[in-house]
Every structure is written in structure tokens, then in C-alpha cells.
Amino acid sequence: MNAVFSDVFVSSLKKYSSIRTAIQKKVDMIIKNPVALGEPLKGNFRGYYSCPVKKNFLIIYLYCKVCRAKGDNKTVLCHDCGKSPDDTIRFIDLGPHDKAYEKKSAYWS
């Protein structure tokens, strides 16, 4: 798997360094099996997955293979979609439930 971490994700990781080990374990698990662990999101977040790290704290990511297969790439519009291999997982953000969903669009700004 090819893991890509957005600047927003890296910045959030620094902010939540107290649970860095739990986050790293969950990221490793997502990389091993991105579809089994994540919950596909709907509506404005179509194409994304969320995966809880702990109660009310989650990781938001994209899995390019599924995104393309479902046609969600036409909605998500990653700036380098055509250059990324199918086995790419894009870690977009992490944080408390409400905060993580708030910042989704910052990745493409």
C-alpha cells in the first residue's frame, strides 16, 4: 500500500501527540485492510471513510481503488488523482468527530 498523509493530517497528529501510539496502530491497521476497518461516508463526504481511534475520535481517509471503482473520484476531485496508483490510501484528517468533519475541504485548498 502507498500511504499519503495530508498536511492537515500531519498537523493534527502533532496536536494529538498524547495518543500518537493509538493513532499509529490504527493507521497501520487501515493500511493492511482499508475497506474492512473503515465506514464509508455519505452525502458531502461520499468517497471518504472514517475509522475510530477511540470513542468520538476518528481518522478520515480515502482509498483510491474503491473511490475510482465507485466513481467517487468525480466528486472528491483529488488534485493528483490521475498520478496516484490504485493502492494509495490518503489520510486526510484525524480528531474529535465534529472537528475532523469540519476540516475535510482544507486538504484541497
Wavefront OBJ file of the C-alpha trace (Angstrom):
o trace
v 0.000 0.000 0.000
v 1.031 3.535 -0.731
v 0.169 5.809 2.211
v -0.106 9.571 1.675
v -0.581 11.940 4.602
v -2.101 15.367 4.036
v -0.614 18.428 5.722
v -3.839 18.686 7.732
v -3.404 15.103 8.988
v 0.243 15.687 9.970
v -0.663 18.920 11.753
v -3.473 17.170 13.630
v -1.121 14.337 14.569
v 1.180 16.835 16.266
v -1.776 18.336 18.104
v -2.897 14.952 19.444
v 0.557 13.568 20.249
v -0.686 12.228 23.602
v -2.458 9.396 21.740
v 0.100 9.039 18.969
v 0.663 5.325 19.666
v -3.048 4.530 19.334
v -3.224 6.588 16.139
v -0.181 4.812 14.678
v -1.676 1.386 15.444
v -4.931 2.342 13.741
v -3.110 3.778 10.695
v -1.149 0.520 10.374
v -4.384 -1.467 10.583
v -6.028 0.722 7.929
v -3.045 0.252 5.619
v -3.357 -3.530 5.961
v -7.093 -3.594 5.255
v -8.623 -0.199 4.411
v -12.109 -1.373 3.496
v -12.696 -3.716 6.458
v -11.877 -1.133 9.132
v -13.434 1.974 7.703
v -17.016 3.062 7.464
v -17.936 4.557 4.072
v -19.322 8.037 4.461
v -22.279 9.556 2.625
v -23.560 12.896 1.416
v -20.916 15.630 1.216
v -18.362 13.077 2.399
v -19.069 10.475 -0.271
v -15.855 8.662 -1.184
v -14.333 9.048 2.262
v -14.027 6.543 5.071
v -13.905 7.121 8.797
v -12.304 4.836 11.347
v -12.478 5.360 15.107
v -9.269 5.533 17.108
v -11.200 5.809 20.350
v -14.650 6.995 21.335
v -15.543 10.196 19.420
v -12.045 10.426 17.867
v -11.537 9.277 14.304
v -9.381 9.162 11.218
v -10.772 10.272 7.858
v -9.183 8.768 4.756
v -9.662 7.857 1.105
v -8.795 4.590 -0.611
v -8.139 5.350 -4.275
v -9.048 1.900 -5.616
v -12.558 1.988 -4.137
v -13.006 5.699 -4.825
v -12.374 5.134 -8.534
v -14.382 1.912 -8.729
v -17.456 3.626 -7.284
v -16.964 6.755 -9.406
v -16.498 8.893 -6.306
v -13.325 10.394 -7.769
v -15.605 12.664 -9.812
v -16.988 14.035 -6.521
v -13.847 14.039 -4.384
v -11.594 15.630 -7.048
v -8.154 14.985 -5.516
v -5.636 17.343 -7.072
v -3.346 14.462 -8.127
v -5.875 11.670 -8.667
v -4.528 10.677 -12.081
v -0.988 10.324 -10.751
v -1.808 8.102 -7.759
v -1.814 4.303 -8.047
v -4.953 2.399 -7.050
v -3.315 1.070 -3.877
v -3.000 4.598 -2.444
v -4.576 5.435 0.890
v -4.876 9.163 1.569
v -5.047 10.052 5.237
v -6.991 13.309 5.247
v -7.540 14.229 8.889
v -7.991 12.994 12.418
v -9.530 14.381 15.539
v -12.735 14.618 17.519
v -15.748 13.670 15.410
v -17.105 17.189 14.766
v -13.713 18.833 14.223
v -12.483 16.206 11.756
v -15.541 16.579 9.533
v -15.275 20.381 9.659
v -11.845 20.457 8.033
v -12.392 17.989 5.189
v -12.094 20.556 2.418
v -8.838 22.036 3.734
v -6.902 19.221 2.003
v -7.697 20.627 -1.446
v -7.469 24.341 -0.705
l 1 2 3 4 5 6 7 8 9 10 11 12 13 14 15 16 17 18 19 20 21 22 23 24 25 26 27 28 29 30 31 32 33 34 35 36 37 38 39 40 41 42 43 44 45 46 47 48 49 50 51 52 53 54 55 56 57 58 59 60 61 62 63 64 65 66 67 68 69 70 71 72 73 74 75 76 77 78 79 80 81 82 83 84 85 86 87 88 89 90 91 92 93 94 95 96 97 98 99 100 101 102 103 104 105 106 107 108 109
